[in-house]
Amino acid sequence: MTTIGVTGHIRLRPATHRLILRELVELLSGYPRVHGVTCLAAGSDQIFARAVQACRGTYDVVLPVPAAAAPPAAPPPHLLRRARRVTRLEVAGPPEAAYEAASREVVERSDILVAIWDGDPAGGRGGTAETVEWAKAMGRRVVRVWPAGAERLTAPVS
């Protein structure tokens, strides 16, 4: 079984969700048995979980729990219930420390990291660019997924 982790953008245009889901299903279908690892954050992580399900795979969830702040929004219950295992990772310090620790845990549990990423190197601690660099430093294969026509949201949606 191949274990595939995910990192990626949270804020994506609705049409981008469909493009990414299609490309992920095509990618994951190339493996006989897939097991995913995800933080199940909004956007890329949740699309990945749906793609793993579409390919009849399983997945584990690593939930970042910042000790110094309110936890991030809870993932949809139906995706959380389908997880094979859920790990809550509580980390002292700012919320970014928990996100970084969770992203590193995803990489450490994975054979391959899928980066649903536009390639922009800007980003914060524990973000997609940093996670991709960490995966490469750990010797993991990184597969970037960013279909033609994909777009991020740049301003809050009202």
N, C-alpha and C positions, 0 to 999 in steps of 0.2 A: 504494500500500500504506500502511495506517495502522500506525504503530508505537505500541504500547501498553505502558507500563511498569506495574509493580505495587509496592505497598508494603502491608504489613498485619501483622496479629497472627500470632505464632508459635504460641502455646499456645491451641488451640481444642478444644472438646469434639468427640469423634468424629462425632456426629450433625450438628454444624455443618459439617463438611467436605462432606457431601453437599448441604446447603442452598446453600453457597457455590458449589460446582462447578456445580450446576444454574443458579444465577443468572448465573455467569460465562459459561457456554456460551450462554445466551440473549443476554447482552450482546454477546459477541464475534461471534455469528452475524449480527449486524446490519451487519457490515463485510465487504465482498467479499473482501478479503485482509488477514490479520492477521499482524503480526510483533510478538512480545512481547520485553520486556527484563525480566529478573528476577535477583535475587541467589540464587534457588533455596534460600532458607532454609526450614526446616521450617514447616509450617502454610500460611499464605496463598500464599507464593511457589510452593510445590510444587503446590498446588491450581490456581493460575493456569497453570502449565506444562501440567498435564493438560488444562485447558480449552482452551488454545491448540491442543494436539494434537487434541483432539476436534473442533475447528473446522478441521482440516487446515492450521493455521498453522505458523509457524516461530518460534523464539525464540533470543535471545542470553542468555548468563549473565555476570554481573559478580560475581566471587567476592571478598569482602573477606578480606584476609590481614593480620591484625594483626601488626606486626613485633615488638611487645613482649610477645606472649602466644601461647599455642597457638591455632592457627586453629580456627574453629568446626567443628562436625561436618560431615564431607563430605556433600554431597547424594547422593541415591540414584544409583548409577552409570547406571541406565537413563535417568534424566532428563538427566544430564550428557552422556551419549553422543548424545542427540538434539538437543543444542544446535547451532545453526549456527556459533556462535562463542563461545568462553569467554575472558574477560579476567580475569586474576588481578591484583587491585589491592592491592599491598602499601603500607601506610601506617605511618609511624613514630608512636609514641605509644601511648596506651591503646587497647584493642580498640574502644571506641566511636568513635574517630577513623576506623578502617577502615570500620566500619559506616556512618558518616555519609558518607564519601567514596564508598562503593559506592552508597548510596541517591541521592546527588546525580548520580552517573554515570548511573544508571537514568533519572532525571528528564531529564537533558540529552539522552539518546538518544531520548526519547519525544515523541510528539505529544500523547498523552493519558496521564494517570496514573490507574490504578484503585487506589483505597484500600479495602482490605478491612479495615474499621475500624468499631468501635462508637462512634466519635466522642469518646471520652475524651481530653481534652487532655493528661492526664498521660503521661509517658513520658520516656525518656532520649534522650541525644544519638544522632542517627541513627535514631530510632524513627519510628513511623508519623505521629504528629502533626507532628513537625518536618519530615518529608519532604513532607507535604501542604502545609505553609506554604511550604516552599522551592519546590515546584512552582507554587503560586499566584504567588509572587514572580517566577518565571521566565515567567509568562504561559501556563502549561500549563493545559489543561482538566483538572479533577479529577472523577472519577466515583466516588462512595462506594458500596460494596457491603456491606450488612449486612442479610441477610434476616431476616424475622420468625422468631423462635425461635432465632436464632444466639446462641451463648454462648462466652465465653472460659473457659479453665481458670484458676482463681485460685490453686490450690495444686499443688505438684508431684505428679505421678502416681506411685504406687508399684507 
